[in-house]
Every structure is written in C-alpha cells, then in structure tokens.
Amino acid sequence: MLDYALRRLVMTFFVVVLIMTFLALLIQLVPGDPVRLVLGAKAPEELVQSVRHDMYLDKPVPAQVYYFFANALHGDLGVDFQSQRSVTSLIWTALPHTAILALASLALAGLLGVPLGVYAATHPGGWLDRVTAVATISLITMPAYVAGLLLLLVFSVHWSIMPATGTGNLSNPADYLKHLALPAIALAVTWIGYLARLVRTSMLEVLNERYIMAARSQGIRDRLVVYKYALRNAVIPTIAVVGVGLGTLLGGAIFVEVIFARAGLGMLIYNSIQTRNFPIVRGGVLVVALLFVAVNLLTDFVYHMVDPRIRVVS
C-alpha cells in the first residue's frame, strides 16, 4: 500500500506541475497584447506598464512561470483588475457555493441512481426494467445545460414555483435550498442514469456469483441477500466512478451556475472570461483542476483499501 501511495503521489505531483505550467503560459497564447485587451486601446501607457509589471509580463517567459509557481504556492493568485481584491479571496468566497452544488448533485445521483440500478438488476427482463433502461439512457444523453433550461421553463416560467436565478443566503437554509434544488437536479440528471446503469451491470454479475447462490440455498431472505451481500460488492466499482463524477460535476457546475446565475466559482470564471480578467480565469481554473486531481487521488486510495482483490503490480 505504501509503494502504491508513493507512486500515485509522484504521478499527481507531475500532473500538478504540468497544469500549473500550462496556466502560467496561458496568457502567452492570447493573440495581441493581453494588457491592452483588458485596459482598452486608449489606456495611458503608464497604466499599461504598471499592469504589465504587476503581471510579470515585462520579464522573460521562464521568469513568468517561476513567479506564478512561487506566488501560487504562497496562496497569491494575483489581483482582480476591476475590484483590486485578491483573486484568492474572490475564489474562497465563491468556492463554497460550487462545492455545495457539486456535493448535492452527487448525493442526489446516488440516492436515485443506486436504487434504480438495484431494482433493474433484481427484475431483469421485466417491463419496468425496460422502462428503467430507456429512462436511464435518456438521462445519460441529456447535458446539464439542457436539463437546466427545461427545469427553468417548467418550474420557474410555466408553474412559477421555484426561483429562476440567484443563490440564496446561507444564513437562511430554507431559501438557500430552494435556490439550490433546480441547479442540483440539472447537474445530477446525467449521473442518475449513469449510476443506475453501472449498478445494474455490477449487480447482475454479483448475483450470479456462487456465494450469492449459496446464501439463497441456505434460506436467507432475498432482500438480505441483495442488500447486505450483493450490493456491498456491486457498489465497489462505483467508487472510482463517483470520484471522477465529483470532479466532472465541479466542471459541469460552470454551465449550470451561468444558467441559474449562481454566485459560484463557475459564474466567477465565466464573468472573468467575458471581461478578459486573466488573473481570475487562471486562478479559478487552477483551483478547479487541483480539486479534480485531489478527488481522483483520494478515490484511488479509497478504492484500493475497500477492494482487497486489487493487487498493484510493482
């Protein structure tokens, strides 16, 4: 386990270095003068040179990469051009709303997707299994932004029972949950179908194992066999998927937050792209990428611990 953990940590380190290097060089890929794009063509030359100096654009490219690494390691991701606030503080203000949205969507996907998959596996070939199959495939193919627009049209425009935009206030849990409901459902739709199909496939394999047949032959109740013995083993492959899913949900939250105008990290990055506020774009993308890498690393460790059948080849 220690050898596996060390190798995974080394791989993660190199991935993080590559991500940070790409983001440090990202501003070099922008056509034209990035400072002029932000300040406008009529900006005074003194202001242009000051901003260029603050962004280290007056230094060689290797030095720019070095300063980005050094500052990021100290928690300094730059300064917002418009508000003159630190990018780190802006990200920490927006990040909780995105994290809550992603976790709520993942929990919703698990609460609905796993029971659907179990039911389909325990009733194979029935009409409800076929209906479930069609429904889950339909959910898998529906992008989050399409689901979000449909939910807005139905619940906010047609029925007017849910708020269309906004985040709500964390100090008022009821209001916050009301604003969270539609975005969380929109983001969870694809993963409900995906988890249902995955659990169904895993359950069908486990239910045909010999130890399951032996448990049934001993007269153990079928519900106990399904949920205590079969589901515990069938759900193991979903752990890796859930880890990837949480990282994907963090990325997908950008589209959902724009549709519902939530004050999250996705909305912050989107607005910064519109205004070409490069420090926020670079810092926001870095945080999302680091979270994705960290979640996948944690998932690898958990998956390795819960499944004793895994043997890592050195």
C-alpha positions in Angstrom: 0.0 0.0 0.0 2.9 2.4 0.8 4.6 1.8 -2.5 1.3 2.3 -4.3 0.6 5.6 -2.4 4.1 6.9 -3.2 3.8 6.2 -6.9 0.4 7.8 -7.0 1.7 10.9 -5.2 4.6 11.2 -7.6 2.3 10.9 -10.6 0.0 13.5 -9.0 2.9 15.9 -8.4 3.9 15.8 -12.1 0.3 16.3 -13.2 0.0 19.4 -10.9 3.3 20.8 -12.3 2.1 20.3 -15.9 -1.2 22.0 -15.1 0.5 25.0 -13.4 3.0 25.3 -16.2 0.2 25.4 -18.8 -1.7 28.0 -16.8 1.4 30.1 -16.4 1.9 30.1 -20.2 -1.8 30.5 -21.0 -1.5 34.3 -21.2 1.2 33.9 -23.9 -1.4 32.2 -26.1 -3.7 35.2 -26.1 -3.4 37.0 -29.5 -2.2 40.5 -29.2 -1.3 42.4 -26.0 -3.3 40.9 -23.1 -2.9 44.1 -21.1 -4.3 46.2 -23.9 -7.2 43.8 -24.2 -8.1 44.3 -20.6 -7.5 48.1 -20.3 -8.5 49.1 -23.8 -6.6 50.7 -26.6 -6.8 54.2 -25.2 -5.4 53.3 -21.7 -2.5 55.5 -20.6 0.9 54.0 -21.3 1.9 54.4 -17.6 -1.1 52.3 -16.5 -0.3 49.7 -19.2 3.3 49.4 -18.0 2.2 49.2 -14.3 -0.2 46.3 -15.0 2.3 44.6 -17.2 4.8 44.8 -14.3 2.3 43.5 -11.8 1.6 40.5 -14.0 5.3 39.9 -14.6 4.8 40.3 -18.4 7.8 42.5 -18.6 10.0 39.6 -17.6 11.2 36.6 -19.7 8.8 33.6 -20.1 10.8 31.3 -17.7 10.7 34.0 -15.1 6.9 34.4 -15.5 6.5 30.7 -14.9 8.7 30.8 -11.8 6.8 33.8 -10.3 3.5 32.1 -11.0 4.6 28.9 -9.2 6.2 30.8 -6.3 3.2 33.1 -5.8 0.6 30.2 -6.1 2.5 28.2 -3.5 2.1 31.1 -1.1 -1.6 31.4 -1.9 -1.2 34.5 -4.1 -3.1 34.1 -7.4 -2.9 37.8 -8.4 -5.3 40.8 -8.1 -8.7 41.4 -9.8 -8.3 44.2 -12.3 -11.8 45.6 -11.5 -12.2 45.4 -7.8 -8.5 45.3 -6.9 -9.3 42.5 -4.5 -7.0 39.4 -4.3 -8.1 36.6 -6.6 -7.6 34.1 -3.7 -10.3 35.9 -1.6 -12.7 36.0 -4.5 -12.2 32.3 -5.2 -12.7 31.4 -1.5 -15.9 33.4 -1.4 -17.3 31.6 -4.5 -16.0 28.1 -4.0 -18.4 27.0 -1.1 -21.4 27.6 -3.4 -19.9 25.4 -6.1 -18.8 22.7 -3.7 -22.3 22.6 -2.2 -23.8 22.3 -5.6 -21.5 19.5 -6.7 -21.9 17.5 -3.5 -25.7 17.9 -3.5 -25.9 16.8 -7.1 -23.7 13.7 -6.4 -25.8 12.8 -3.3 -29.0 13.2 -5.4 -27.5 11.0 -8.1 -26.6 8.3 -5.6 -29.9 8.4 -3.8 -31.8 7.9 -7.1 -29.3 6.1 -9.3 -28.3 3.3 -7.0 -31.9 2.1 -6.1 -32.9 2.3 -9.8 -29.9 0.1 -10.7 -30.7 -2.4 -7.9 -34.3 -2.6 -8.9 -33.4 -3.1 -12.6 -30.9 -5.9 -11.7 -33.4 -7.7 -9.4 -36.2 -7.6 -12.0 -34.3 -8.3 -15.3 -36.3 -8.5 -18.5 -39.5 -7.1 -16.9 -41.3 -4.2 -18.3 -40.2 -1.9 -15.5 -36.6 -3.0 -16.3 -37.1 -1.9 -19.9 -38.7 1.4 -18.9 -35.8 2.0 -16.5 -33.3 1.2 -19.2 -34.9 3.7 -21.6 -35.1 6.3 -18.9 -31.5 6.0 -17.7 -30.1 6.1 -21.3 -32.2 9.2 -21.9 -30.8 10.8 -18.7 -27.2 9.9 -19.7 -27.5 11.6 -23.0 -29.0 14.8 -21.6 -26.4 17.6 -21.0 -26.7 19.5 -17.8 -27.4 22.8 -19.5 -30.3 21.3 -21.5 -31.8 19.8 -18.2 -31.3 23.2 -16.6 -33.2 25.1 -19.3 -36.0 22.5 -19.2 -36.3 22.8 -15.5 -36.3 26.6 -15.7 -39.1 26.5 -18.3 -41.3 24.1 -16.3 -40.8 25.1 -12.7 -39.8 28.8 -12.9 -41.6 30.0 -16.0 -44.6 27.8 -16.5 -45.5 26.9 -12.9 -43.6 29.7 -11.1 -43.0 27.6 -8.0 -39.2 27.8 -7.9 -36.8 30.7 -8.2 -35.2 31.1 -11.6 -31.9 32.7 -10.7 -29.8 33.6 -7.7 -28.0 31.7 -4.9 -30.0 32.5 -1.8 -28.4 33.2 1.6 -26.6 30.5 3.6 -28.0 32.2 6.8 -31.5 31.2 5.6 -31.2 27.5 4.9 -34.7 27.1 3.5 -34.2 29.9 1.0 -30.8 28.5 0.1 -32.1 25.0 -0.5 -34.9 26.5 -2.7 -32.4 28.1 -4.9 -30.2 25.0 -4.9 -32.9 22.5 -5.9 -33.1 23.1 -9.7 -29.4 23.5 -10.3 -28.6 20.4 -8.3 -31.2 18.3 -10.2 -29.9 19.7 -13.6 -26.4 18.7 -12.7 -27.4 15.3 -11.3 -29.5 14.2 -14.2 -26.8 12.6 -16.3 -25.2 10.9 -13.3 -28.5 9.4 -12.1 -28.7 7.5 -15.4 -25.0 6.6 -15.4 -25.0 5.2 -11.8 -28.2 3.3 -12.5 -26.7 1.5 -15.5 -23.4 0.9 -13.7 -25.1 -0.5 -10.6 -27.4 -2.7 -12.7 -24.5 -4.2 -14.6 -22.4 -4.8 -11.4 -25.4 -6.3 -9.6 -26.2 -8.7 -12.4 -22.6 -10.0 -12.2 -22.6 -10.3 -8.4 -26.0 -12.0 -8.2 -24.6 -14.8 -10.4 -21.7 -15.5 -8.1 -21.5 -18.8 -6.2 -21.6 -17.2 -2.7 -24.9 -15.5 -3.5 -26.3 -18.8 -4.8 -25.1 -20.5 -1.6 -26.7 -17.8 0.6 -30.0 -18.2 -1.2 -29.8 -22.0 -0.9 -29.4 -21.6 2.9 -32.8 -19.9 3.1 -31.6 -16.4 3.7 -34.2 -13.8 2.9 -33.8 -12.5 -0.7 -33.9 -8.8 0.5 -31.0 -9.5 2.9 -29.0 -11.3 0.2 -29.5 -8.4 -2.3 -28.7 -5.5 0.0 -26.3 -7.0 2.5 -24.2 -9.3 0.3 -24.7 -8.4 -3.3 -25.0 -4.6 -3.1 -21.9 -4.3 -0.9 -19.7 -5.9 -3.6 -21.6 -4.5 -6.6 -21.2 -0.9 -5.4 -17.3 -1.1 -5.2 -16.8 -0.3 -8.9 -18.9 2.8 -8.5 -16.4 4.3 -6.1 -14.0 5.1 -8.9 -16.8 6.5 -11.0 -18.1 8.6 -8.1 -14.6 10.1 -7.7 -14.4 11.0 -11.4 -18.0 12.1 -11.2 -17.3 14.6 -8.4 -14.5 16.2 -10.4 -16.7 16.3 -13.5 -19.6 17.8 -11.6 -17.2 20.6 -10.5 -16.5 21.3 -14.1 -20.1 21.0 -15.2 -21.2 23.4 -12.4 -19.8 26.2 -14.6 -22.6 25.8 -17.1 -25.3 25.3 -14.6 -24.2 28.3 -12.5 -24.3 30.5 -15.6 -27.8 29.3 -16.5 -29.1 29.9 -13.0 -26.9 32.9 -12.2 -25.5 31.3 -9.1 -22.6 33.2 -7.3 -20.3 30.3 -7.6 -16.8 29.6 -9.0 -18.2 28.8 -12.4 -20.0 32.1 -12.6 -16.9 33.9 -11.4 -14.8 32.3 -14.2 -17.4 32.9 -16.8 -17.7 36.6 -16.0 -13.9 36.9 -15.9 -13.6 35.4 -19.4 -16.2 37.9 -20.6 -14.1 40.8 -19.2 -10.8 39.2 -20.0 -9.8 39.3 -16.4 -6.9 36.8 -16.8 -5.8 36.5 -13.1 -9.2 35.3 -12.1 -9.5 32.9 -15.0 -6.1 31.5 -14.4 -6.7 31.2 -10.6 -10.2 29.7 -10.9 -9.1 27.1 -13.5 -6.2 26.2 -11.3 -8.4 25.6 -8.2 -10.9 23.5 -10.2 -8.0 21.4 -11.7 -6.4 20.9 -8.3 -9.7 19.8 -6.8 -10.2 17.4 -9.6 -6.8 15.9 -9.1 -7.2 15.7 -5.3 -10.6 14.0 -5.6 -9.2 11.4 -8.0 -6.2 10.7 -5.8 -8.4 10.2 -2.8 -10.7 8.0 -4.8 -7.7 5.8 -5.8 -6.7 5.3 -2.2 -10.3 4.5 -1.0 -10.8 2.1 -3.9 -7.5 0.3 -3.1 -8.5 -0.1 0.5 -12.1 -1.2 0.1 -11.4 -3.9 -2.5 -8.9 -6.5 -1.2 -8.8 -8.2 -4.6 -6.7 -5.4 -6.1 -3.0 -6.2 -6.3 -0.8 -3.5 -7.7 2.0 -4.7 -9.9 5.2 -3.1 -8.8 
